[in-house]
Amino acid sequence: MPEISDLAILAICWIGYFLIHSWLASLSVKTWLASHAPEWFPAYRLGYNLLAGLLLLPPLLLMWRYSSQPLWRWEGPLAVLAYLLMLLAAAGFIWSLRWYDSGEFLGLSQWQRRQRETRDLERLHISPLHRYVRHPWYSLGLVLVWTQDMDPARLLSAVLITLYLVLGSWLEERKLIVYHGERYRAYLKQVPGLIPLPGRVLSKSEAEALSHSEE
């Protein structure tokens, strides 16, 4: 069983990662870099993703180092359900990739076209999963996080990750409103953030109309 001090170090490591991740993703940082070092800005998204991956290693390694006897373990029918949900979430990630511009997401497209604008150049595109929740990857990530057997280190990590995804989705939406204006405000009112809700689903025709509507 990890000591309280060990869990405190793990929490600080996660919180530090979240703060750096959010700060570097902010419009203020992007705007500052675009104005002060425009020659470097085309590589910003690419560098951001590489740094995010590297900085994720310390909290994950600490979580593994502090692993111990589970507080609870999914067993019997619940274990089957947990594994099924994990598989569905992983499949959802893979399936949803066809609606994402991988070059834009990774930052390769911005580098190739030497983009020096901070605005998102992609139009508002609503994939099938976006008809049910505004942040489907966050929702699928939460399924993967909470279907694990939980020891103290994993439980602490799961709670902090959940809080960050809730806060991160709110911060991301502030940028999307700047990028897409009233179209995104309309979408925000019609579709829930992370948890699907009955009666708050866009039809295929509504999603297409919103995606192609004028600013």
C-alpha positions in Angstrom: 0.0 0.0 0.0 1.5 3.4 -1.0 2.1 6.0 1.7 0.2 9.2 1.8 3.3 11.0 0.7 3.5 8.8 -2.3 0.0 9.6 -3.3 0.7 13.3 -2.8 3.6 13.1 -5.2 1.4 11.3 -7.7 -1.3 14.0 -7.3 1.2 16.8 -7.8 2.6 15.1 -10.9 -0.8 14.8 -12.4 -1.9 18.3 -11.6 1.4 19.7 -12.9 0.8 17.8 -16.2 -2.7 19.1 -16.4 -1.6 22.7 -15.8 1.1 22.6 -18.4 -1.1 20.9 -20.9 -3.9 23.4 -20.5 -1.6 26.4 -20.5 0.2 25.4 -23.7 -3.2 24.8 -25.4 -4.5 28.3 -24.4 -5.2 30.9 -27.0 -3.0 33.4 -25.1 0.1 31.2 -25.4 -0.6 30.6 -29.1 -1.2 34.3 -29.8 2.0 35.2 -28.0 4.1 32.7 -29.9 2.5 33.6 -33.2 3.4 37.3 -32.7 6.9 36.9 -31.1 8.2 33.8 -33.0 6.1 33.4 -36.1 8.8 31.2 -37.8 8.3 28.6 -35.1 4.5 28.7 -34.9 3.9 26.3 -37.8 5.5 23.6 -35.7 3.5 24.5 -32.5 0.8 21.8 -32.7 3.3 19.1 -33.6 5.6 20.1 -30.7 2.7 20.4 -28.4 1.6 16.8 -29.1 5.1 15.4 -28.7 5.6 17.3 -25.4 2.2 16.1 -24.1 3.2 12.5 -24.8 6.5 12.8 -23.1 5.1 14.7 -20.0 2.5 12.0 -19.6 5.1 9.4 -18.9 6.1 10.5 -15.3 2.5 10.3 -13.8 1.9 7.0 -15.6 5.2 5.5 -14.3 4.4 6.7 -10.8 1.0 5.2 -10.9 2.5 1.9 -12.0 5.2 2.1 -9.3 2.7 2.8 -6.5 0.3 0.0 -7.7 -0.8 -2.2 -4.8 -3.7 -4.4 -3.6 -6.9 -3.4 -5.4 -9.5 -1.5 -3.4 -12.0 -3.2 -5.6 -11.9 -5.6 -8.5 -14.5 -6.3 -11.2 -15.5 -9.9 -10.9 -18.1 -12.2 -12.4 -20.7 -10.6 -14.6 -19.4 -7.2 -13.7 -16.0 -8.1 -15.0 -17.5 -9.2 -18.3 -19.4 -5.9 -18.5 -16.3 -3.9 -17.7 -14.2 -5.7 -20.4 -17.1 -5.3 -22.9 -17.2 -1.6 -22.1 -13.4 -1.3 -22.5 -13.6 -3.0 -25.9 -16.5 -0.9 -27.1 -14.6 2.3 -26.0 -11.4 1.2 -27.8 -13.5 0.3 -30.9 -15.2 3.7 -30.6 -11.8 5.5 -30.7 -10.7 3.6 -33.8 -14.0 3.9 -35.6 -14.2 7.7 -34.9 -10.8 8.3 -36.5 -12.4 8.3 -39.9 -14.1 11.6 -39.1 -10.9 13.3 -37.9 -8.2 15.0 -40.0 -5.2 13.1 -38.5 -2.8 15.6 -40.2 -4.6 18.5 -38.6 -4.8 16.8 -35.2 -1.2 15.8 -35.1 0.1 19.1 -36.4 1.6 17.8 -39.7 -0.8 19.8 -41.8 0.0 23.1 -40.0 3.7 22.4 -40.5 3.3 21.6 -44.2 1.3 24.7 -45.0 3.4 26.8 -42.7 0.4 28.1 -40.8 0.9 31.2 -38.8 -2.7 31.8 -37.7 -4.0 30.9 -34.3 -7.5 30.3 -35.6 -8.8 26.8 -36.3 -8.9 26.5 -40.1 -11.2 23.5 -40.1 -15.0 24.1 -40.4 -17.3 22.9 -37.7 -17.7 19.2 -38.4 -20.1 17.0 -36.3 -19.3 13.3 -36.5 -21.8 10.6 -35.6 -20.6 10.4 -32.0 -20.7 14.2 -31.7 -24.4 14.0 -32.2 -24.7 12.4 -28.7 -21.9 14.2 -26.8 -19.8 17.2 -27.5 -16.6 15.5 -26.5 -16.8 11.8 -27.5 -13.1 11.1 -27.0 -13.3 12.4 -23.4 -16.4 10.3 -22.8 -14.7 7.1 -24.2 -11.6 7.9 -22.2 -13.6 8.1 -19.0 -15.0 4.6 -19.8 -11.5 3.3 -20.2 -10.4 4.9 -16.9 -13.3 3.7 -14.7 -13.6 0.1 -16.0 -10.2 -0.7 -14.5 -9.6 -2.5 -11.2 -8.9 0.2 -8.6 -6.0 0.5 -6.1 -5.3 3.8 -4.3 -3.0 5.1 -7.0 -5.3 4.3 -9.8 -8.3 5.6 -8.0 -6.6 8.9 -7.3 -5.5 9.1 -10.9 -9.0 8.3 -12.1 -10.5 11.1 -10.0 -8.0 13.7 -11.1 -8.3 12.7 -14.8 -12.1 12.9 -14.5 -11.9 16.4 -13.0 -9.4 17.5 -15.6 -11.6 16.3 -18.5 -14.6 18.1 -17.1 -12.6 21.3 -16.7 -10.7 20.7 -20.0 -13.9 20.3 -21.9 -15.1 23.7 -20.6 -11.8 25.4 -21.5 -11.9 23.8 -25.0 -15.4 25.0 -25.6 -14.4 28.6 -24.8 -11.9 28.3 -27.8 -14.5 26.7 -30.0 -16.9 29.5 -29.4 -14.2 31.9 -30.5 -13.5 29.9 -33.6 -17.1 29.0 -34.6 -19.2 31.6 -32.9 -23.0 31.2 -32.8 -22.9 27.9 -34.6 -21.1 26.3 -31.7 -23.3 28.1 -29.2 -26.3 26.5 -30.8 -24.6 23.1 -30.8 -23.7 23.5 -27.2 -27.3 24.1 -26.2 -28.6 21.0 -28.0 -26.0 18.3 -27.1 -24.7 17.3 -23.6 -21.0 17.5 -22.9 -19.8 14.1 -21.7 -22.8 11.9 -20.8 -25.5 11.1 -23.4 -28.9 12.2 -22.3 -32.3 11.1 -23.7 -33.9 13.8 -25.9 -30.7 15.7 -26.4 -29.5 14.1 -29.6 -28.9 15.7 -33.0 -30.5 13.9 -36.0 -28.2 13.3 -39.0 -29.9 16.1 -40.9 -29.6 18.5 -38.0 -25.9 17.8 -37.7 -25.3 18.3 -41.4 -27.3 21.5 -41.4 -25.3 22.9 -38.4 -22.0 21.8 -39.9 -22.7 23.7 -43.2 -24.5 26.7 -41.8 -23.0 30.1 -42.4 -21.2 32.0 -39.6 
